[in-house]
Amino acid sequence: MTEKHNIHLIDEDDIIEMAYDLFLEGAMDNLEPADQLIFALQFEESGAAEIIDLTDNWQGILPSEANLSQFSEVIIGLAKNPDDELDDIFARVLISRHPTEPFHSILWKK
């Protein structure tokens, strides 16, 4: 009989921080200069990084045998008002919450 080990997934706050760091590392190479400027000027006041339910954007990126419950999708963007939902998305980050199976993919604003 094999034992099933409980895996402690990386918590959501750490995942958001990791996704934001990945975003910052790639933003200069993947965002238009105007978007870089808008993001830099407005993020402090109306920006956010938040976890959302996985969208269909990741079909074809993940292997079919991937355990989706071990992944999070983080969106990074701006809202018109601080209490509104993000409406100007600069990046969608798919990131593994499994501590020993790192993976991430970023879909950038075009």
N, C-alpha and C positions, 0 to 999 in steps of 0.2 A: 504494500500500500504506500502510495506517495503522499507526502505531506504538502499541503498548500500553504505557502508562506504569505502572510499579510505584508504587503508593501506599503510603507508610509510614503505617500505621494508628497511632492513639494507643495507647500501651502500656497493659496491663491495670492497672498500679498507678495511672496517671493517671486511667483511667476510673473506678476505684473511688473515688478522691478527688473527682472531678467529681460522681459520683452521690451521694456523701455530702453534698457541699456543696448540691446541689439538694434533697436530703432535708431538710437543716437549714433551708433557705430556706422550704420549704412546710409543715413539720411543725406549726407553730402554727395554721395555717389548716385543716389536713386531718386531724389526729389528735384524738381525744377527749382532754379534759384529763387523764383518768386514765391514758391511754396515754402522754401527754407526760411525766407524772410518773414512771411506771414506767421509761420509756426513759431519762430523765435520771438516775435513781437507779441503774440497773443496767447501763447501757451500758459504763461503764468496766471493770466486772468480768466481764460475760458477754455483751457485745454484739459484733457484727461486721458488716462489709459485705463481701460476697464475690460473685464472678462465678459464675454457674451456667449450665448449658446453657439456651438459649432455650426457654421454655415456650409453650404454646398461648394464653396470656393476651393475646397481642398481635395475634391475628387481628382484622382490621377496623380496627386502628389504623395499621398500615403499609400503604402502597400495595403492590399485588401485585408490582410490578416492583422492589421494594426488594431489595438484595443483603444477605441476612441474615448473610452472613459478615462484614459490616462493622458489625454491631451486637453489643452485649453486654447481658445482663440481670444486674443487680446486685440482690441482696436485702440488706435492712438489717433486723436484728432481734436477738433475744436467744436464748440457749441456756440450758437448765437448769443445765448445768455447762460450764466453759470449753472442754472437749475435745469436747463434743457438737455435733451439727448444730443450726443455728438452727431453733427450733420456734415462736417467736413473731415472725412477720414483720410489721413495721410498714409496709414499702413495698417494691415491686418497681419498679426503674427500668430502662427500656429506653433505651439511649443509643448514639448513633452513634460509631463509632471513626474515622470518616472526618474528617480534619482540616479539610476545606473544606465539608463538608455536615453542619453541626450539627443534631441532632435529639435530643429526649428526650421521654419520656412516663412518668408515675408512676402506679402503681396503689396506692392507700393502703389500709391496714387499715380495715375497716368495723366 
